[in-house]
Amino acid sequence: MFSLPGEVEQSSYKHGCIQQLRQYIEKYPSLSQPPKLPTSLDFTLNVTVDPEHAFQLHIQLPLSRPDSLTHEQNEDLEEPPPPIVLFRCPTWMSRKAHSELVQRMPSGSPDAVLETVDYLKQECSLYLSGPPTSASPSRRQQSHSPNRGLVRVWFYLQSLSTRSKRDDMVNWASSYKLTGVVLAGKPGILCLEGHPEDIDAYMSEIKTRSWSDVPSHQKKISERFREDGPDVKRVFDDMREVTGDISKGGHRGNRGEMGEVRALFDKVGLGDVFAEVLGL
């Protein structure tokens, strides 16, 4: 598979990692130590549907298997971990249509990237050839509205513990240009900063793909508070998990000390909002 100029976007750091990995593979086993690499290599793929419409895929190529697998399980697996493909909702597509396409996307295959590209190009062409909706302004018009601004949304989870799902919350946020924090435990907190449509698309992706193996009655996450208006500014530089920064209490050590959590948010001027979210 060869790409045209502008089709692939990747950070210089990840590009350097690929070069190190290629050199290691070419010289193996003469090199005794493998290079230090991130847990995954990621890039953005810009796919053209027609001269006026395109969409983006955020691709993650895992370089290691989940820590939950035993040594014996790792030995039994012959195929590498499948790639993770995230479909960003284009400005010209409705959230409902995007959610439906995401649920039917190919996954779990080593060829998932090519399969997804072919699938989405076909489905997007069909979507664009359908009758236009006149009930509301187009997403393109909405996204370029001068009143379009940042929001900060707080989500409450009765419990958040699974490591892989917490990692997805952190790792997938960048493809939607979101910043914020994840706090695992009972309760779990997810704070997101970004544009409303990006947050909605991100949450749809989390629920339909990362949580695809979770029974619907256990997907208990509720929006507790939303900050909007011209005064909302980002206070986080990226998306990160803060669970490890907080002391644990409770019978099983799965409840963060709320005083420490509030102090963390006090540092960025959000202590009172956090207290309102939890009803402290």
C-alpha positions as a Markdown table, in Angstrom:
| # | Residue | x | y | z |
|---|---|---|---|---|
| 1 | Met | 0.0 | 0.0 | 0.0 |
| 2 | Phe | 1.5 | 3.3 | -1.1 |
| 3 | Ser | 0.2 | 6.7 | 0.0 |
| 4 | Leu | 0.0 | 10.0 | -2.0 |
| 5 | Pro | 1.3 | 13.3 | -0.6 |
| 6 | Gly | -1.0 | 14.5 | 2.2 |
| 7 | Glu | -2.7 | 11.2 | 2.8 |
| 8 | Val | -0.7 | 10.2 | 5.9 |
| 9 | Glu | -0.1 | 12.5 | 8.9 |
| 10 | Gln | 2.4 | 11.4 | 11.6 |
| 11 | Ser | 4.4 | 13.1 | 14.3 |
| 12 | Ser | 8.1 | 13.3 | 13.8 |
| 13 | Tyr | 8.6 | 11.3 | 17.0 |
| 14 | Lys | 6.5 | 8.4 | 15.7 |
| 15 | His | 8.3 | 8.6 | 12.4 |
| 16 | Gly | 11.6 | 8.3 | 14.1 |
| 17 | Cys | 10.3 | 5.3 | 16.1 |
| 18 | Ile | 9.4 | 3.6 | 12.8 |
| 19 | Gln | 12.9 | 4.1 | 11.5 |
| 20 | Gln | 14.4 | 2.6 | 14.7 |
| 21 | Leu | 12.1 | -0.4 | 14.4 |
| 22 | Arg | 12.9 | -0.9 | 10.7 |
| 23 | Gln | 16.7 | -0.9 | 11.5 |
| 24 | Tyr | 16.2 | -3.3 | 14.4 |
| 25 | Ile | 14.2 | -5.8 | 12.2 |
| 26 | Glu | 16.8 | -5.6 | 9.4 |
| 27 | Lys | 19.7 | -6.2 | 11.7 |
| 28 | Tyr | 18.1 | -8.8 | 14.0 |
| 29 | Pro | 19.5 | -10.8 | 15.7 |
| 30 | Ser | 22.8 | -9.0 | 15.6 |
| 31 | Leu | 21.3 | -6.3 | 17.8 |
| 32 | Ser | 21.0 | -7.6 | 21.4 |
| 33 | Gln | 18.6 | -4.9 | 22.7 |
| 34 | Pro | 15.5 | -3.7 | 20.9 |
| 35 | Pro | 14.9 | 0.0 | 20.7 |
| 36 | Lys | 12.8 | 1.7 | 23.3 |
| 37 | Leu | 9.4 | 2.2 | 21.6 |
| 38 | Pro | 6.0 | 3.4 | 22.6 |
| 39 | Thr | 3.2 | 0.9 | 23.2 |
| 40 | Ser | 1.7 | 1.7 | 19.8 |
| 41 | Leu | 2.5 | 3.6 | 16.5 |
| 42 | Asp | -0.3 | 5.9 | 15.4 |
| 43 | Phe | -1.0 | 8.0 | 12.4 |
| 44 | Thr | -3.9 | 9.8 | 10.6 |
| 45 | Leu | -5.1 | 8.7 | 7.2 |
| 46 | Asn | -6.9 | 11.2 | 5.1 |
| 47 | Val | -9.2 | 9.4 | 2.7 |
| 48 | Thr | -10.8 | 11.2 | -0.3 |
| 49 | Val | -14.4 | 10.2 | -1.2 |
| 50 | Asp | -14.9 | 12.7 | -4.0 |
| 51 | Pro | -13.3 | 16.0 | -5.0 |
| 52 | Glu | -15.4 | 17.8 | -2.3 |
| 53 | His | -15.5 | 15.3 | 0.5 |
| 54 | Ala | -13.0 | 13.4 | 2.6 |
| 55 | Phe | -12.7 | 11.7 | 6.0 |
| 56 | Gln | -10.0 | 10.9 | 8.5 |
| 57 | Leu | -9.1 | 7.6 | 10.1 |
| 58 | His | -6.9 | 7.5 | 13.2 |
| 59 | Ile | -4.8 | 4.3 | 13.1 |
| 60 | Gln | -3.1 | 2.7 | 16.1 |
| 61 | Leu | -0.8 | -0.2 | 15.6 |
| 62 | Pro | -0.1 | -2.0 | 18.9 |
| 63 | Leu | 3.5 | -3.0 | 19.5 |
| 64 | Ser | 2.7 | -5.2 | 22.5 |
| 65 | Arg | -0.1 | -7.4 | 23.8 |
| 66 | Pro | -2.3 | -6.6 | 26.8 |
| 67 | Asp | -0.7 | -7.1 | 30.2 |
| 68 | Ser | -3.6 | -9.2 | 31.2 |
| 69 | Leu | -2.4 | -12.1 | 29.0 |
| 70 | Thr | -0.4 | -14.8 | 30.6 |
| 71 | His | 2.9 | -16.0 | 29.2 |
| 72 | Glu | 1.3 | -19.2 | 27.9 |
| 73 | Gln | -1.5 | -17.2 | 26.2 |
| 74 | Asn | 1.1 | -15.0 | 24.5 |
| 75 | Glu | 3.0 | -18.1 | 23.3 |
| 76 | Asp | -0.2 | -19.5 | 21.7 |
| 77 | Leu | -1.0 | -16.4 | 19.7 |
| 78 | Glu | 0.6 | -16.4 | 16.3 |
| 79 | Glu | -0.9 | -13.2 | 14.8 |
| 80 | Pro | 0.2 | -9.7 | 16.0 |
| 81 | Pro | -2.4 | -7.6 | 17.8 |
| 82 | Pro | -4.9 | -6.2 | 15.3 |
| 83 | Pro | -4.8 | -2.5 | 14.4 |
| 84 | Ile | -7.3 | -0.1 | 16.1 |
| 85 | Val | -9.1 | 2.1 | 13.6 |
| 86 | Leu | -11.0 | 5.2 | 14.7 |
| 87 | Phe | -13.3 | 7.0 | 12.3 |
| 88 | Arg | -13.6 | 10.7 | 13.0 |
| 89 | Cys | -17.1 | 12.1 | 12.2 |
| 90 | Pro | -16.7 | 14.3 | 9.1 |
| 91 | Thr | -18.3 | 17.8 | 9.2 |
| 92 | Trp | -20.6 | 16.8 | 6.4 |
| 93 | Met | -22.0 | 13.7 | 8.1 |
| 94 | Ser | -24.7 | 13.5 | 10.9 |
| 95 | Arg | -23.7 | 12.0 | 14.2 |
| 96 | Lys | -26.4 | 9.3 | 13.8 |
| 97 | Ala | -25.1 | 8.2 | 10.4 |
| 98 | His | -21.5 | 8.2 | 11.8 |
| 99 | Ser | -22.6 | 6.1 | 14.8 |
| 100 | Glu | -24.3 | 3.5 | 12.5 |
| 101 | Leu | -21.2 | 3.3 | 10.3 |
| 102 | Val | -18.9 | 2.8 | 13.3 |
| 103 | Gln | -20.9 | -0.1 | 14.6 |
| 104 | Arg | -20.5 | -1.9 | 11.3 |
| 105 | Met | -16.9 | -1.2 | 10.7 |
| 106 | Pro | -14.6 | -4.2 | 10.2 |
| 107 | Ser | -12.4 | -5.0 | 13.3 |
| 108 | Gly | -10.2 | -7.6 | 14.8 |
| 109 | Ser | -8.4 | -8.5 | 11.5 |
| 110 | Pro | -4.8 | -7.8 | 10.6 |
| 111 | Asp | -6.2 | -6.3 | 7.4 |
| 112 | Ala | -8.7 | -4.1 | 9.2 |
| 113 | Val | -7.2 | -0.8 | 7.9 |
| 114 | Leu | -7.6 | -1.7 | 4.2 |
| 115 | Glu | -11.0 | -3.3 | 4.9 |
| 116 | Thr | -12.2 | -0.2 | 6.8 |
| 117 | Val | -11.0 | 2.2 | 4.0 |
| 118 | Asp | -12.9 | 0.2 | 1.4 |
| 119 | Tyr | -16.0 | -0.1 | 3.5 |
| 120 | Leu | -16.2 | 3.6 | 4.5 |
| 121 | Lys | -15.4 | 4.9 | 1.0 |
| 122 | Gln | -18.4 | 2.8 | -0.3 |
| 123 | Glu | -20.7 | 3.8 | 2.5 |
| 124 | Cys | -19.8 | 7.5 | 2.4 |
| 125 | Ser | -20.4 | 7.6 | -1.3 |
| 126 | Leu | -23.9 | 6.1 | -0.7 |
| 127 | Tyr | -24.5 | 8.6 | 2.1 |
| 128 | Leu | -23.5 | 11.5 | -0.1 |
| 129 | Ser | -25.7 | 10.4 | -3.0 |
| 130 | Gly | -28.8 | 10.2 | -0.8 |
| 131 | Pro | -31.4 | 13.0 | -0.6 |
| 132 | Pro | -30.2 | 16.1 | 1.4 |
| 133 | Thr | -31.9 | 16.9 | 4.7 |
| 134 | Ser | -33.4 | 20.4 | 4.9 |
| 135 | Ala | -34.7 | 20.3 | 8.5 |
| 136 | Ser | -31.5 | 21.7 | 10.0 |
| 137 | Pro | -28.3 | 23.5 | 8.9 |
| 138 | Ser | -25.5 | 21.2 | 7.5 |
| 139 | Arg | -22.8 | 20.1 | 9.8 |
| 140 | Arg | -20.3 | 22.1 | 7.6 |
| 141 | Gln | -22.3 | 25.3 | 8.3 |
| 142 | Gln | -22.5 | 24.5 | 12.0 |
| 143 | Ser | -18.8 | 23.8 | 12.3 |
| 144 | His | -17.9 | 27.1 | 10.8 |
| 145 | Ser | -20.4 | 29.1 | 12.8 |
| 146 | Pro | -18.7 | 32.1 | 14.5 |
| 147 | Asn | -20.4 | 31.0 | 17.7 |
| 148 | Arg | -18.8 | 27.6 | 17.7 |
| 149 | Gly | -16.7 | 27.4 | 20.9 |
| 150 | Leu | -15.1 | 25.1 | 23.4 |
| 151 | Val | -17.0 | 23.3 | 26.1 |
| 152 | Arg | -15.9 | 21.3 | 29.1 |
| 153 | Val | -18.0 | 18.3 | 29.9 |
| 154 | Trp | -17.9 | 16.2 | 33.0 |
| 155 | Phe | -19.0 | 12.5 | 32.9 |
| 156 | Tyr | -19.7 | 10.3 | 36.0 |
| 157 | Leu | -19.2 | 6.5 | 36.0 |
| 158 | Gln | -20.3 | 4.4 | 38.9 |
| 159 | Ser | -17.2 | 2.3 | 38.3 |
| 160 | Leu | -14.2 | 2.5 | 36.0 |
| 161 | Ser | -11.4 | -0.1 | 36.5 |
| 162 | Thr | -10.5 | -1.9 | 33.3 |
| 163 | Arg | -7.0 | -0.8 | 32.2 |
| 164 | Ser | -7.5 | -1.3 | 28.4 |
| 165 | Lys | -10.7 | 0.8 | 28.5 |
| 166 | Arg | -9.0 | 3.6 | 30.5 |
| 167 | Asp | -6.1 | 3.5 | 28.0 |
| 168 | Asp | -8.6 | 3.9 | 25.1 |
| 169 | Met | -10.2 | 6.9 | 26.8 |
| 170 | Val | -6.7 | 8.6 | 26.9 |
| 171 | Asn | -5.3 | 7.4 | 23.6 |
| 172 | Trp | -8.3 | 8.0 | 21.4 |
| 173 | Ala | -8.9 | 11.6 | 22.6 |
| 174 | Ser | -6.1 | 13.1 | 20.5 |
| 175 | Ser | -7.7 | 12.1 | 17.2 |
| 176 | Tyr | -10.7 | 14.2 | 18.3 |
| 177 | Lys | -8.6 | 17.1 | 19.5 |
| 178 | Leu | -9.8 | 16.6 | 23.0 |
| 179 | Thr | -8.0 | 17.3 | 26.3 |
| 180 | Gly | -8.9 | 16.5 | 29.9 |
| 181 | Val | -8.5 | 13.8 | 32.5 |
| 182 | Val | -9.6 | 10.3 | 33.4 |
| 183 | Leu | -9.9 | 9.2 | 37.0 |
| 184 | Ala | -10.6 | 5.5 | 37.6 |
| 185 | Gly | -12.3 | 4.0 | 40.7 |
| 186 | Lys | -15.7 | 4.1 | 42.3 |
| 187 | Pro | -16.8 | 6.5 | 41.1 |
| 188 | Gly | -14.9 | 7.2 | 37.9 |
| 189 | Ile | -14.7 | 10.7 | 36.4 |
| 190 | Leu | -14.1 | 11.7 | 32.8 |
| 191 | Cys | -13.5 | 15.4 | 32.0 |
| 192 | Leu | -13.3 | 16.4 | 28.4 |
| 193 | Glu | -12.4 | 19.7 | 26.8 |
| 194 | Gly | -13.2 | 20.3 | 23.1 |
| 195 | His | -15.9 | 21.2 | 20.6 |
| 196 | Pro | -19.3 | 19.6 | 21.3 |
| 197 | Glu | -19.5 | 17.6 | 18.1 |
| 198 | Asp | -16.0 | 16.2 | 18.7 |
| 199 | Ile | -17.0 | 15.1 | 22.2 |
| 200 | Asp | -20.1 | 13.5 | 20.9 |
| 201 | Ala | -18.2 | 11.6 | 18.2 |
| 202 | Tyr | -15.6 | 10.5 | 20.7 |
| 203 | Met | -18.1 | 9.2 | 23.2 |
| 204 | Ser | -19.9 | 7.3 | 20.4 |
| 205 | Glu | -16.6 | 5.7 | 19.5 |
| 206 | Ile | -15.9 | 4.8 | 23.1 |
| 207 | Lys | -19.3 | 3.2 | 23.6 |
| 208 | Thr | -19.6 | 1.3 | 20.4 |
| 209 | Arg | -16.0 | 0.1 | 20.0 |
| 210 | Ser | -14.0 | 0.2 | 23.2 |
| 211 | Trp | -17.1 | -0.9 | 25.2 |
| 212 | Ser | -18.4 | -3.3 | 22.6 |
| 213 | Asp | -17.9 | -6.3 | 24.9 |
| 214 | Val | -19.7 | -4.6 | 27.8 |
| 215 | Pro | -23.4 | -5.4 | 28.3 |
| 216 | Ser | -25.6 | -2.4 | 27.6 |
| 217 | His | -26.9 | -2.3 | 31.2 |
| 218 | Gln | -23.4 | -1.9 | 32.5 |
| 219 | Lys | -22.5 | 1.0 | 30.3 |
| 220 | Lys | -23.5 | 3.4 | 33.0 |
| 221 | Ile | -22.1 | 6.8 | 32.2 |
| 222 | Ser | -23.9 | 10.1 | 32.7 |
| 223 | Glu | -23.2 | 13.7 | 31.9 |
| 224 | Arg | -23.1 | 15.6 | 35.2 |
| 225 | Phe | -22.1 | 19.1 | 34.2 |
| 226 | Arg | -21.3 | 21.1 | 31.0 |
| 227 | Glu | -19.4 | 24.4 | 30.9 |
| 228 | Asp | -19.9 | 26.4 | 27.8 |
| 229 | Gly | -19.8 | 30.1 | 26.7 |
| 230 | Pro | -17.0 | 32.4 | 25.6 |
| 231 | Asp | -15.2 | 32.2 | 28.9 |
| 232 | Val | -14.4 | 28.5 | 28.6 |
| 233 | Lys | -10.7 | 27.9 | 27.9 |
| 234 | Arg | -8.6 | 24.7 | 28.0 |
| 235 | Val | -6.8 | 24.2 | 31.2 |
| 236 | Phe | -5.3 | 20.8 | 30.3 |
| 237 | Asp | -2.5 | 20.4 | 27.7 |
| 238 | Asp | -3.4 | 16.9 | 26.7 |
| 239 | Met | -5.5 | 13.9 | 27.8 |
| 240 | Arg | -4.1 | 12.0 | 30.7 |
| 241 | Glu | -5.1 | 9.6 | 33.5 |
| 242 | Val | -4.6 | 10.9 | 37.0 |
| 243 | Thr | -5.5 | 7.7 | 38.9 |
| 244 | Gly | -1.9 | 7.0 | 39.9 |
| 245 | Asp | -1.6 | 10.5 | 41.4 |
| 246 | Ile | -4.3 | 9.9 | 44.0 |
| 247 | Ser | -4.2 | 7.9 | 47.2 |
| 248 | Lys | -6.7 | 5.0 | 47.5 |
| 249 | Gly | -9.2 | 4.2 | 50.2 |
| 250 | Gly | -12.2 | 1.9 | 50.7 |
| 251 | His | -12.4 | -1.8 | 51.4 |
| 252 | Arg | -10.7 | -2.8 | 48.2 |
| 253 | Gly | -8.6 | 0.2 | 47.7 |
| 254 | Asn | -10.5 | 1.3 | 44.7 |
| 255 | Arg | -11.9 | 4.7 | 45.9 |
| 256 | Gly | -9.8 | 7.8 | 45.3 |
| 257 | Glu | -9.4 | 10.2 | 48.2 |
| 258 | Met | -11.8 | 13.0 | 47.1 |
| 259 | Gly | -9.8 | 15.6 | 49.0 |
| 260 | Glu | -6.7 | 14.9 | 47.0 |
| 261 | Val | -8.8 | 14.8 | 43.8 |
| 262 | Arg | -10.3 | 18.2 | 44.6 |
| 263 | Ala | -6.9 | 19.6 | 45.3 |
| 264 | Leu | -5.8 | 18.5 | 41.9 |
| 265 | Phe | -8.6 | 20.3 | 40.2 |
| 266 | Asp | -8.2 | 23.4 | 42.5 |
| 267 | Lys | -4.8 | 23.8 | 40.8 |
| 268 | Val | -6.5 | 24.5 | 37.5 |
| 269 | Gly | -9.4 | 26.5 | 38.9 |
| 270 | Leu | -11.9 | 23.7 | 38.7 |
| 271 | Gly | -12.2 | 22.6 | 42.3 |
| 272 | Asp | -15.7 | 24.1 | 42.8 |
| 273 | Val | -17.0 | 22.5 | 39.6 |
| 274 | Phe | -15.6 | 19.1 | 40.6 |
| 275 | Ala | -17.3 | 19.4 | 44.0 |
| 276 | Glu | -20.6 | 20.2 | 42.2 |
| 277 | Val | -20.2 | 17.2 | 39.9 |
| 278 | Leu | -19.8 | 14.8 | 42.8 |
| 279 | Gly | -22.2 | 16.7 | 45.1 |
| 280 | Leu | -19.6 | 17.3 | 47.7 |
